[in-house]
Amino acid sequence: MDRGFFWIGIVDGFIRYNVGTLWRTAYSLGANQIFTVNARYTHQESDTIGAWQYVPLVRYRDMEDLIDHFPMDTALVGIEQHGKALEEFEHPPRAVYLLGAEDVGMARHDRELCDTIVRLAKHLTDTGSDPI
């Protein structure tokens, strides 16, 4: 029986509608929690399926606050364009997945806190063609 867990969240996010997208995605993938770190929006209004009833949203002041609340032996996995290919990545049993801000990505300091960085999509140079 798999007894691991994962959280997914965004650091420095500023588009409030993206939290609803994050919530719906987390619910669909079976995440245990979503979170924001240093959110730059005032409220959220786009959770169209009511995922808030099943997946809690926790707000952290900064990265140190987030890491201070990690359960024991939890990996911090950054999601960025220039990381290891998702297809080659072995998901840890206890993980926190961190997305960067919509406008500037993840700050260097935040990337340095990550145990690893992965990318969700192939680079255009990996396939030699445009994505579908």
C-alpha positions in Angstrom: 0.0 0.0 0.0 1.4 3.4 -1.0 1.4 5.7 2.1 3.3 8.6 0.6 1.8 12.1 0.1 2.4 15.1 -2.0 1.6 18.8 -1.9 1.7 21.2 -4.8 1.9 25.0 -4.6 3.1 28.2 -6.1 5.6 30.8 -4.9 5.1 34.5 -5.5 1.9 33.8 -7.6 0.0 36.8 -8.6 -2.9 35.6 -10.8 -5.6 34.6 -8.4 -7.4 32.5 -11.0 -4.4 30.1 -11.1 -5.1 29.0 -7.6 -8.4 27.6 -8.7 -6.6 25.8 -11.5 -4.1 24.5 -9.0 -6.9 23.3 -6.8 -8.7 21.4 -9.5 -5.4 19.9 -10.7 -4.4 18.8 -7.2 -7.8 17.3 -6.6 -7.6 15.4 -9.9 -4.1 14.1 -9.2 -4.8 13.1 -5.6 -2.7 15.8 -3.9 -3.0 16.0 -0.1 -2.7 19.8 0.0 -2.1 22.9 -2.1 -0.3 26.0 -0.9 0.9 29.4 -1.7 4.1 31.1 -0.6 4.1 34.9 -0.5 1.0 35.2 -2.7 0.6 38.5 -4.5 -3.2 38.3 -4.8 -5.9 39.2 -2.3 -8.5 36.5 -2.9 -9.3 33.4 -5.1 -12.6 32.8 -7.0 -12.0 30.2 -9.6 -12.4 26.8 -7.9 -15.3 25.8 -10.1 -15.6 22.2 -8.8 -15.5 22.8 -5.1 -12.1 21.1 -4.6 -11.6 23.3 -1.5 -13.9 20.7 0.3 -11.3 17.9 -0.3 -7.9 19.5 -0.7 -6.9 22.1 1.9 -5.2 25.4 0.8 -2.4 26.6 3.2 -0.8 30.0 2.9 2.9 30.4 3.9 4.6 33.7 4.5 7.9 32.7 2.7 9.9 29.7 1.8 11.4 29.3 5.2 7.8 29.1 6.7 6.9 26.5 4.1 10.0 24.3 4.9 9.5 24.7 8.6 6.1 23.0 8.2 7.4 20.0 6.1 6.7 16.6 7.5 9.9 14.6 8.2 11.9 13.3 5.2 10.0 15.4 2.6 11.7 16.3 -0.7 11.2 19.8 -2.2 10.8 19.4 -6.0 10.9 22.6 -8.1 9.0 22.8 -11.4 10.9 24.9 -13.9 11.6 25.0 -17.6 15.2 24.0 -17.3 15.0 20.9 -15.1 15.3 17.2 -15.4 12.7 15.7 -17.8 9.6 14.5 -16.0 9.8 11.2 -17.8 13.2 10.5 -16.2 12.2 11.6 -12.7 11.5 9.2 -10.0 8.9 10.7 -7.7 9.8 10.5 -4.0 7.3 9.0 -1.6 6.9 12.3 0.3 7.2 15.4 -1.9 6.3 19.0 -2.1 6.1 20.3 -5.7 6.8 24.0 -6.1 5.8 26.1 -9.1 7.4 29.5 -9.8 5.5 32.7 -10.3 3.6 33.2 -13.6 5.6 36.2 -14.6 9.2 35.5 -13.5 9.4 31.8 -12.5 11.2 30.8 -9.4 13.8 33.0 -7.8 17.4 31.6 -7.6 17.1 31.4 -3.8 14.0 29.3 -4.0 15.6 27.0 -6.7 18.6 26.5 -4.4 16.3 25.3 -1.6 15.0 22.5 -3.9 16.3 18.9 -3.7 15.8 18.7 -7.5 14.2 20.6 -10.4 12.0 18.9 -13.0 10.3 20.2 -16.1 6.8 19.2 -17.2 7.2 19.7 -20.9 9.9 18.9 -23.4 12.0 21.8 -24.8 11.3 22.5 -28.4 14.9 21.6 -29.1 14.3 18.1 -27.6 11.8 17.2 -30.4 12.9 19.5 -33.2 9.2 20.4 -33.8 6.5 22.6 -32.3 4.5 21.1 -29.5 1.0 19.9 -30.3 
